[in-house]
Amino acid sequence: MSEGNNAARRTEDIALDLLKFVASQAHVGTKTAGGTGFGVATSSKPEDQVTELLELYARCRQVVEAPVK
């Protein structure tokens, strides 16, 4: 693997870890809403839940890949 592939993979891994954390805290992709007040409206259809998770992953990638100021 080249160094560029290692960096890209690391970014993807970090974004995935962030996704797991945020999804678990906000109860994204679960059938019940969380009682923390941070939960998002959950969808009853699995397709909608998958879409929510994919959108969240894309947002996590944007955050992880954003330049540090």
PDB file of N, CA, C and O in Angstrom:
ATOM      1  N   MET A   1       0.831  -1.187   0.000  1.00  0.00           N
ATOM      2  CA  MET A   1       0.000   0.000   0.000  1.00  0.00           C
ATOM      3  C   MET A   1       0.873   1.248   0.000  1.00  0.00           C
ATOM      4  O   MET A   1       1.936   1.292   0.620  1.00  0.00           O
ATOM      5  N   SER A   2       0.404   2.232  -0.696  1.00  0.00           N
ATOM      6  CA  SER A   2       1.148   3.482  -0.703  1.00  0.00           C
ATOM      7  C   SER A   2       0.761   4.301   0.518  1.00  0.00           C
ATOM      8  O   SER A   2      -0.225   4.013   1.196  1.00  0.00           O
ATOM      9  N   GLU A   3       1.558   5.325   0.780  1.00  0.00           N
ATOM     10  CA  GLU A   3       1.297   6.175   1.946  1.00  0.00           C
ATOM     11  C   GLU A   3      -0.041   6.888   1.820  1.00  0.00           C
ATOM     12  O   GLU A   3      -0.732   7.076   2.821  1.00  0.00           O
ATOM     13  N   GLY A   4      -0.423   7.289   0.605  1.00  0.00           N
ATOM     14  CA  GLY A   4      -1.703   7.952   0.382  1.00  0.00           C
ATOM     15  C   GLY A   4      -2.875   7.054   0.736  1.00  0.00           C
ATOM     16  O   GLY A   4      -3.858   7.515   1.316  1.00  0.00           O
ATOM     17  N   ASN A   5      -2.779   5.774   0.392  1.00  0.00           N
ATOM     18  CA  ASN A   5      -3.849   4.835   0.730  1.00  0.00           C
ATOM     19  C   ASN A   5      -3.953   4.644   2.227  1.00  0.00           C
ATOM     20  O   ASN A   5      -5.059   4.520   2.753  1.00  0.00           O
ATOM     21  N   ASN A   6      -2.832   4.617   2.927  1.00  0.00           N
ATOM     22  CA  ASN A   6      -2.857   4.473   4.381  1.00  0.00           C
ATOM     23  C   ASN A   6      -3.535   5.672   5.029  1.00  0.00           C
ATOM     24  O   ASN A   6      -4.327   5.507   5.956  1.00  0.00           O
ATOM     25  N   ALA A   7      -3.236   6.869   4.553  1.00  0.00           N
ATOM     26  CA  ALA A   7      -3.846   8.075   5.113  1.00  0.00           C
ATOM     27  C   ALA A   7      -5.341   8.089   4.846  1.00  0.00           C
ATOM     28  O   ALA A   7      -6.124   8.448   5.725  1.00  0.00           O
ATOM     29  N   ALA A   8      -5.751   7.696   3.624  1.00  0.00           N
ATOM     30  CA  ALA A   8      -7.174   7.675   3.296  1.00  0.00           C
ATOM     31  C   ALA A   8      -7.896   6.641   4.141  1.00  0.00           C
ATOM     32  O   ALA A   8      -9.001   6.894   4.621  1.00  0.00           O
ATOM     33  N   ARG A   9      -7.301   5.511   4.324  1.00  0.00           N
ATOM     34  CA  ARG A   9      -7.933   4.467   5.131  1.00  0.00           C
ATOM     35  C   ARG A   9      -8.055   4.922   6.571  1.00  0.00           C
ATOM     36  O   ARG A   9      -9.076   4.674   7.212  1.00  0.00           O
ATOM     37  N   ARG A  10      -7.050   5.570   7.080  1.00  0.00           N
ATOM     38  CA  ARG A  10      -7.098   6.063   8.449  1.00  0.00           C
ATOM     39  C   ARG A  10      -8.229   7.075   8.608  1.00  0.00           C
ATOM     40  O   ARG A  10      -8.955   7.038   9.601  1.00  0.00           O
ATOM     41  N   THR A  11      -8.382   7.960   7.659  1.00  0.00           N
ATOM     42  CA  THR A  11      -9.471   8.941   7.699  1.00  0.00           C
ATOM     43  C   THR A  11     -10.826   8.241   7.693  1.00  0.00           C
ATOM     44  O   THR A  11     -11.735   8.631   8.426  1.00  0.00           O
ATOM     45  N   GLU A  12     -10.956   7.213   6.870  1.00  0.00           N
ATOM     46  CA  GLU A  12     -12.213   6.473   6.818  1.00  0.00           C
ATOM     47  C   GLU A  12     -12.483   5.765   8.140  1.00  0.00           C
ATOM     48  O   GLU A  12     -13.623   5.722   8.602  1.00  0.00           O
ATOM     49  N   ASP A  13     -11.445   5.213   8.746  1.00  0.00           N
ATOM     50  CA  ASP A  13     -11.609   4.535  10.035  1.00  0.00           C
ATOM     51  C   ASP A  13     -12.036   5.511  11.124  1.00  0.00           C
ATOM     52  O   ASP A  13     -12.901   5.198  11.942  1.00  0.00           O
ATOM     53  N   ILE A  14     -11.431   6.684  11.132  1.00  0.00           N
ATOM     54  CA  ILE A  14     -11.790   7.699  12.129  1.00  0.00           C
ATOM     55  C   ILE A  14     -13.232   8.137  11.919  1.00  0.00           C
ATOM     56  O   ILE A  14     -13.983   8.281  12.884  1.00  0.00           O
ATOM     57  N   ALA A  15     -13.624   8.350  10.672  1.00  0.00           N
ATOM     58  CA  ALA A  15     -15.003   8.749  10.374  1.00  0.00           C
ATOM     59  C   ALA A  15     -15.982   7.658  10.791  1.00  0.00           C
ATOM     60  O   ALA A  15     -17.067   7.953  11.291  1.00  0.00           O
ATOM     61  N   LEU A  16     -15.605   6.407  10.588  1.00  0.00           N
ATOM     62  CA  LEU A  16     -16.474   5.306  10.983  1.00  0.00           C
ATOM     63  C   LEU A  16     -16.620   5.235  12.505  1.00  0.00           C
ATOM     64  O   LEU A  16     -17.714   5.003  13.017  1.00  0.00           O
ATOM     65  N   ASP A  17     -15.529   5.434  13.212  1.00  0.00           N
ATOM     66  CA  ASP A  17     -15.600   5.460  14.676  1.00  0.00           C
ATOM     67  C   ASP A  17     -16.479   6.610  15.156  1.00  0.00           C
ATOM     68  O   ASP A  17     -17.266   6.450  16.089  1.00  0.00           O
ATOM     69  N   LEU A  18     -16.343   7.769  14.515  1.00  0.00           N
ATOM     70  CA  LEU A  18     -17.174   8.922  14.867  1.00  0.00           C
ATOM     71  C   LEU A  18     -18.641   8.623  14.588  1.00  0.00           C
ATOM     72  O   LEU A  18     -19.513   8.967  15.386  1.00  0.00           O
ATOM     73  N   LEU A  19     -18.910   7.984  13.458  1.00  0.00           N
ATOM     74  CA  LEU A  19     -20.282   7.588  13.117  1.00  0.00           C
ATOM     75  C   LEU A  19     -20.861   6.678  14.188  1.00  0.00           C
ATOM     76  O   LEU A  19     -21.991   6.879  14.632  1.00  0.00           O
ATOM     77  N   LYS A  20     -20.095   5.682  14.604  1.00  0.00           N
ATOM     78  CA  LYS A  20     -20.576   4.747  15.628  1.00  0.00           C
ATOM     79  C   LYS A  20     -20.906   5.479  16.920  1.00  0.00           C
ATOM     80  O   LYS A  20     -21.926   5.209  17.554  1.00  0.00           O
ATOM     81  N   PHE A  21     -20.042   6.401  17.304  1.00  0.00           N
ATOM     82  CA  PHE A  21     -20.270   7.144  18.543  1.00  0.00           C
ATOM     83  C   PHE A  21     -21.515   8.024  18.444  1.00  0.00           C
ATOM     84  O   PHE A  21     -22.388   7.982  19.311  1.00  0.00           O
ATOM     85  N   VAL A  22     -21.586   8.818  17.382  1.00  0.00           N
ATOM     86  CA  VAL A  22     -22.719   9.738  17.237  1.00  0.00           C
ATOM     87  C   VAL A  22     -24.024   8.963  17.086  1.00  0.00           C
ATOM     88  O   VAL A  22     -25.035   9.326  17.687  1.00  0.00           O
ATOM     89  N   ALA A  23     -24.005   7.909  16.296  1.00  0.00           N
ATOM     90  CA  ALA A  23     -25.224   7.120  16.090  1.00  0.00           C
ATOM     91  C   ALA A  23     -25.699   6.493  17.393  1.00  0.00           C
ATOM     92  O   ALA A  23     -26.901   6.442  17.656  1.00  0.00           O
ATOM     93  N   SER A  24     -24.765   6.016  18.207  1.00  0.00           N
ATOM     94  CA  SER A  24     -25.177   5.397  19.466  1.00  0.00           C
ATOM     95  C   SER A  24     -25.710   6.433  20.447  1.00  0.00           C
ATOM     96  O   SER A  24     -26.652   6.156  21.191  1.00  0.00           O
ATOM     97  N   GLN A  25     -25.120   7.616  20.453  1.00  0.00           N
ATOM     98  CA  GLN A  25     -25.569   8.660  21.370  1.00  0.00           C
ATOM     99  C   GLN A  25     -26.896   9.282  20.949  1.00  0.00           C
ATOM    100  O   GLN A  25     -27.719   9.641  21.791  1.00  0.00           O
ATOM    101  N   ALA A  26     -27.095   9.406  19.643  1.00  0.00           N
ATOM    102  CA  ALA A  26     -28.314  10.028  19.124  1.00  0.00           C
ATOM    103  C   ALA A  26     -29.368   8.997  18.745  1.00  0.00           C
ATOM    104  O   ALA A  26     -30.461   9.350  18.303  1.00  0.00           O
ATOM    105  N   HIS A  27     -29.032   7.712  18.921  1.00  0.00           N
ATOM    106  CA  HIS A  27     -29.947   6.618  18.600  1.00  0.00           C
ATOM    107  C   HIS A  27     -30.383   6.653  17.144  1.00  0.00           C
ATOM    108  O   HIS A  27     -31.538   6.368  16.830  1.00  0.00           O
ATOM    109  N   VAL A  28     -29.463   7.002  16.256  1.00  0.00           N
ATOM    110  CA  VAL A  28     -29.736   6.996  14.821  1.00  0.00           C
ATOM    111  C   VAL A  28     -29.716   5.553  14.359  1.00  0.00           C
ATOM    112  O   VAL A  28     -28.806   4.798  14.702  1.00  0.00           O
ATOM    113  N   GLY A  29     -30.696   5.177  13.599  1.00  0.00           N
ATOM    114  CA  GLY A  29     -30.762   3.821  13.083  1.00  0.00           C
ATOM    115  C   GLY A  29     -31.416   2.831  14.030  1.00  0.00           C
ATOM    116  O   GLY A  29     -31.474   1.638  13.733  1.00  0.00           O
ATOM    117  N   THR A  30     -31.907   3.307  15.159  1.00  0.00           N
ATOM    118  CA  THR A  30     -32.618   2.430  16.077  1.00  0.00           C
ATOM    119  C   THR A  30     -34.109   2.696  15.972  1.00  0.00           C
ATOM    120  O   THR A  30     -34.531   3.719  15.433  1.00  0.00           O
ATOM    121  N   LYS A  31     -34.892   1.780  16.484  1.00  0.00           N
ATOM    122  CA  LYS A  31     -36.340   1.920  16.364  1.00  0.00           C
ATOM    123  C   LYS A  31     -36.938   2.787  17.465  1.00  0.00           C
ATOM    124  O   LYS A  31     -38.069   3.255  17.329  1.00  0.00           O
ATOM    125  N   THR A  32     -36.208   3.009  18.549  1.00  0.00           N
ATOM    126  CA  THR A  32     -36.733   3.825  19.628  1.00  0.00           C
ATOM    127  C   THR A  32     -35.925   5.101  19.743  1.00  0.00           C
ATOM    128  O   THR A  32     -34.710   5.098  19.544  1.00  0.00           O
ATOM    129  N   ALA A  33     -36.597   6.180  20.062  1.00  0.00           N
ATOM    130  CA  ALA A  33     -35.916   7.457  20.234  1.00  0.00           C
ATOM    131  C   ALA A  33     -35.261   7.493  21.599  1.00  0.00           C
ATOM    132  O   ALA A  33     -35.742   6.878  22.551  1.00  0.00           O
ATOM    133  N   GLY A  34     -34.167   8.213  21.683  1.00  0.00           N
ATOM    134  CA  GLY A  34     -33.445   8.310  22.943  1.00  0.00           C
ATOM    135  C   GLY A  34     -34.081   9.302  23.886  1.00  0.00           C
ATOM    136  O   GLY A  34     -34.815  10.195  23.463  1.00  0.00           O
ATOM    137  N   GLY A  35     -33.799   9.146  25.160  1.00  0.00           N
ATOM    138  CA  GLY A  35     -34.337  10.047  26.154  1.00  0.00           C
ATOM    139  C   GLY A  35     -33.387  11.159  26.519  1.00  0.00           C
ATOM    140  O   GLY A  35     -33.640  11.886  27.480  1.00  0.00           O
ATOM    141  N   THR A  36     -32.296  11.318  25.783  1.00  0.00           N
ATOM    142  CA  THR A  36     -31.299  12.328  26.115  1.00  0.00           C
ATOM    143  C   THR A  36     -31.668  13.700  25.603  1.00  0.00           C
ATOM    144  O   THR A  36     -31.079  14.697  26.022  1.00  0.00           O
ATOM    145  N   GLY A  37     -32.634  13.771  24.704  1.00  0.00           N
ATOM    146  CA  GLY A  37     -32.980  15.048  24.106  1.00  0.00           C
ATOM    147  C   GLY A  37     -32.171  15.342  22.858  1.00  0.00           C
ATOM    148  O   GLY A  37     -32.414  16.342  22.183  1.00  0.00           O
ATOM    149  N   PHE A  38     -31.207  14.478  22.542  1.00  0.00           N
ATOM    150  CA  PHE A  38     -30.380  14.680  21.363  1.00  0.00           C
ATOM    151  C   PHE A  38     -30.773  13.749  20.235  1.00  0.00           C
ATOM    152  O   PHE A  38     -30.163  13.789  19.166  1.00  0.00           O
ATOM    153  N   GLY A  39     -31.755  12.929  20.442  1.00  0.00           N
ATOM    154  CA  GLY A  39     -32.159  11.957  19.436  1.00  0.00           C
ATOM    155  C   GLY A  39     -32.800  12.635  18.244  1.00  0.00           C
ATOM    156  O   GLY A  39     -33.374  13.718  18.355  1.00  0.00           O
ATOM    157  N   VAL A  40     -32.693  11.987  17.116  1.00  0.00           N
ATOM    158  CA  VAL A  40     -33.347  12.484  15.918  1.00  0.00           C
ATOM    159  C   VAL A  40     -34.582  11.632  15.677  1.00  0.00           C
ATOM    160  O   VAL A  40     -34.701  10.522  16.196  1.00  0.00           O
ATOM    161  N   ALA A  41     -35.481  12.160  14.894  1.00  0.00           N
ATOM    162  CA  ALA A  41     -36.684  11.394  14.584  1.00  0.00           C
ATOM    163  C   ALA A  41     -36.280  10.126  13.848  1.00  0.00           C
ATOM    164  O   ALA A  41     -35.576  10.174  12.840  1.00  0.00           O
ATOM    165  N   THR A  42     -36.732   9.008  14.361  1.00  0.00           N
ATOM    166  CA  THR A  42     -36.373   7.745  13.726  1.00  0.00           C
ATOM    167  C   THR A  42     -37.442   7.356  12.722  1.00  0.00           C
ATOM    168  O   THR A  42     -38.621   7.667  12.891  1.00  0.00           O
ATOM    169  N   SER A  43     -37.020   6.688  11.702  1.00  0.00           N
ATOM    170  CA  SER A  43     -37.927   6.238  10.655  1.00  0.00           C
ATOM    171  C   SER A  43     -38.314   4.803  10.927  1.00  0.00           C
ATOM    172  O   SER A  43     -37.549   4.042  11.520  1.00  0.00           O
ATOM    173  N   SER A  44     -39.497   4.439  10.493  1.00  0.00           N
ATOM    174  CA  SER A  44     -39.936   3.069  10.701  1.00  0.00           C
ATOM    175  C   SER A  44     -39.415   2.146   9.608  1.00  0.00           C
ATOM    176  O   SER A  44     -39.335   0.935   9.812  1.00  0.00           O
ATOM    177  N   LYS A  45     -39.058   2.699   8.450  1.00  0.00           N
ATOM    178  CA  LYS A  45     -38.604   1.858   7.352  1.00  0.00           C
ATOM    179  C   LYS A  45     -37.092   1.663   7.424  1.00  0.00           C
ATOM    180  O   LYS A  45     -36.357   2.632   7.612  1.00  0.00           O
ATOM    181  N   PRO A  46     -36.621   0.440   7.280  1.00  0.00           N
ATOM    182  CA  PRO A  46     -35.173   0.176   7.298  1.00  0.00           C
ATOM    183  C   PRO A  46     -34.416   0.968   6.237  1.00  0.00           C
ATOM    184  O   PRO A  46     -33.276   1.374   6.461  1.00  0.00           O
ATOM    185  N   GLU A  47     -35.045   1.187   5.086  1.00  0.00           N
ATOM    186  CA  GLU A  47     -34.378   1.943   4.019  1.00  0.00           C
ATOM    187  C   GLU A  47     -34.081   3.366   4.471  1.00  0.00           C
ATOM    188  O   GLU A  47     -33.027   3.916   4.151  1.00  0.00           O
ATOM    189  N   ASP A  48     -35.010   3.964   5.215  1.00  0.00           N
ATOM    190  CA  ASP A  48     -34.806   5.320   5.720  1.00  0.00           C
ATOM    191  C   ASP A  48     -33.700   5.351   6.768  1.00  0.00           C
ATOM    192  O   ASP A  48     -32.918   6.300   6.827  1.00  0.00           O
ATOM    193  N   GLN A  49     -33.638   4.312   7.592  1.00  0.00           N
ATOM    194  CA  GLN A  49     -32.584   4.239   8.601  1.00  0.00           C
ATOM    195  C   GLN A  49     -31.214   4.114   7.945  1.00  0.00           C
ATOM    196  O   GLN A  49     -30.248   4.733   8.391  1.00  0.00           O
ATOM    197  N   VAL A  50     -31.132   3.319   6.894  1.00  0.00           N
ATOM    198  CA  VAL A  50     -29.865   3.177   6.164  1.00  0.00           C
ATOM    199  C   VAL A  50     -29.472   4.507   5.547  1.00  0.00           C
ATOM    200  O   VAL A  50     -28.306   4.898   5.599  1.00  0.00           O
ATOM    201  N   THR A  51     -30.437   5.203   4.964  1.00  0.00           N
ATOM    202  CA  THR A  51     -30.161   6.509   4.369  1.00  0.00           C
ATOM    203  C   THR A  51     -29.641   7.481   5.421  1.00  0.00           C
ATOM    204  O   THR A  51     -28.692   8.221   5.165  1.00  0.00           O
ATOM    205  N   GLU A  52     -30.259   7.485   6.609  1.00  0.00           N
ATOM    206  CA  GLU A  52     -29.803   8.356   7.695  1.00  0.00           C
ATOM    207  C   GLU A  52     -28.356   8.037   8.088  1.00  0.00           C
ATOM    208  O   GLU A  52     -27.549   8.941   8.300  1.00  0.00           O
ATOM    209  N   LEU A  53     -28.043   6.751   8.182  1.00  0.00           N
ATOM    210  CA  LEU A  53     -26.681   6.355   8.558  1.00  0.00           C
ATOM    211  C   LEU A  53     -25.669   6.745   7.488  1.00  0.00           C
ATOM    212  O   LEU A  53     -24.572   7.201   7.812  1.00  0.00           O
ATOM    213  N   LEU A  54     -26.023   6.573   6.228  1.00  0.00           N
ATOM    214  CA  LEU A  54     -25.109   6.956   5.146  1.00  0.00           C
ATOM    215  C   LEU A  54     -24.884   8.462   5.115  1.00  0.00           C
ATOM    216  O   LEU A  54     -23.763   8.919   4.894  1.00  0.00           O
ATOM    217  N   GLU A  55     -25.940   9.228   5.335  1.00  0.00           N
ATOM    218  CA  GLU A  55     -25.797  10.687   5.384  1.00  0.00           C
ATOM    219  C   GLU A  55     -24.936  11.106   6.569  1.00  0.00           C
ATOM    220  O   GLU A  55     -24.114  12.016   6.457  1.00  0.00           O
ATOM    221  N   LEU A  56     -25.125  10.443   7.694  1.00  0.00           N
ATOM    222  CA  LEU A  56     -24.313  10.743   8.874  1.00  0.00           C
ATOM    223  C   LEU A  56     -22.855  10.396   8.629  1.00  0.00           C
ATOM    224  O   LEU A  56     -21.966  11.142   9.039  1.00  0.00           O
ATOM    225  N   TYR A  57     -22.593   9.270   7.965  1.00  0.00           N
ATOM    226  CA  TYR A  57     -21.217   8.889   7.649  1.00  0.00           C
ATOM    227  C   TYR A  57     -20.562   9.927   6.732  1.00  0.00           C
ATOM    228  O   TYR A  57     -19.398  10.278   6.921  1.00  0.00           O
ATOM    229  N   ALA A  58     -21.308  10.411   5.748  1.00  0.00           N
ATOM    230  CA  ALA A  58     -20.776  11.441   4.843  1.00  0.00           C
ATOM    231  C   ALA A  58     -20.423  12.701   5.623  1.00  0.00           C
ATOM    232  O   ALA A  58     -19.393  13.322   5.359  1.00  0.00           O
ATOM    233  N   ARG A  59     -21.260  13.085   6.575  1.00  0.00           N
ATOM    234  CA  ARG A  59     -20.979  14.258   7.399  1.00  0.00           C
ATOM    235  C   ARG A  59     -19.765  14.025   8.295  1.00  0.00           C
ATOM    236  O   ARG A  59     -18.964  14.935   8.510  1.00  0.00           O
ATOM    237  N   CYS A  60     -19.632  12.813   8.815  1.00  0.00           N
ATOM    238  CA  CYS A  60     -18.464  12.481   9.640  1.00  0.00           C
ATOM    239  C   CYS A  60     -17.189  12.563   8.810  1.00  0.00           C
ATOM    240  O   CYS A  60     -16.173  13.063   9.293  1.00  0.00           O
ATOM    241  N   ARG A  61     -17.224  12.080   7.572  1.00  0.00           N
ATOM    242  CA  ARG A  61     -16.051  12.163   6.684  1.00  0.00           C
ATOM    243  C   ARG A  61     -15.682  13.615   6.422  1.00  0.00           C
ATOM    244  O   ARG A  61     -14.501  13.960   6.415  1.00  0.00           O
ATOM    245  N   GLN A  62     -16.677  14.469   6.207  1.00  0.00           N
ATOM    246  CA  GLN A  62     -16.408  15.889   5.968  1.00  0.00           C
ATOM    247  C   GLN A  62     -15.713  16.514   7.160  1.00  0.00           C
ATOM    248  O   GLN A  62     -14.770  17.289   7.001  1.00  0.00           O
ATOM    249  N   VAL A  63     -16.177  16.181   8.350  1.00  0.00           N
ATOM    250  CA  VAL A  63     -15.592  16.740   9.565  1.00  0.00           C
ATOM    251  C   VAL A  63     -14.158  16.256   9.740  1.00  0.00           C
ATOM    252  O   VAL A  63     -13.264  17.046  10.046  1.00  0.00           O
ATOM    253  N   VAL A  64     -13.941  14.968   9.547  1.00  0.00           N
ATOM    254  CA  VAL A  64     -12.611  14.386   9.744  1.00  0.00           C
ATOM    255  C   VAL A  64     -11.627  14.912   8.695  1.00  0.00           C
ATOM    256  O   VAL A  64     -10.457  15.137   9.001  1.00  0.00           O
ATOM    257  N   GLU A  65     -12.091  15.106   7.478  1.00  0.00           N
ATOM    258  CA  GLU A  65     -11.208  15.532   6.401  1.00  0.00           C
ATOM    259  C   GLU A  65     -11.062  17.038   6.295  1.00  0.00           C
ATOM    260  O   GLU A  65     -10.265  17.517   5.489  1.00  0.00           O
ATOM    261  N   ALA A  66     -11.807  17.799   7.086  1.00  0.00           N
ATOM    262  CA  ALA A  66     -11.717  19.257   7.035  1.00  0.00           C
ATOM    263  C   ALA A  66     -10.326  19.713   7.490  1.00  0.00           C
ATOM    264  O   ALA A  66      -9.743  19.141   8.411  1.00  0.00           O
ATOM    265  N   PRO A  67      -9.813  20.741   6.837  1.00  0.00           N
ATOM    266  CA  PRO A  67      -8.493  21.238   7.240  1.00  0.00           C
ATOM    267  C   PRO A  67      -8.543  21.847   8.644  1.00  0.00           C
ATOM    268  O   PRO A  67      -9.526  22.471   9.043  1.00  0.00           O
ATOM    269  N   VAL A  68      -7.469  21.644   9.359  1.00  0.00           N
ATOM    270  CA  VAL A  68      -7.368  22.189  10.716  1.00  0.00           C
ATOM    271  C   VAL A  68      -6.988  23.650  10.618  1.00  0.00           C
ATOM    272  O   VAL A  68      -6.048  24.004   9.906  1.00  0.00           O
ATOM    273  N   LYS A  69      -7.710  24.502  11.326  1.00  0.00           N
ATOM    274  CA  LYS A  69      -7.450  25.941  11.264  1.00  0.00           C
ATOM    275  C   LYS A  69      -6.531  26.360  12.377  1.00  0.00           C
ATOM    276  O   LYS A  69      -6.196  27.539  12.490  1.00  0.00           O
TER     277      LYS A  69
END
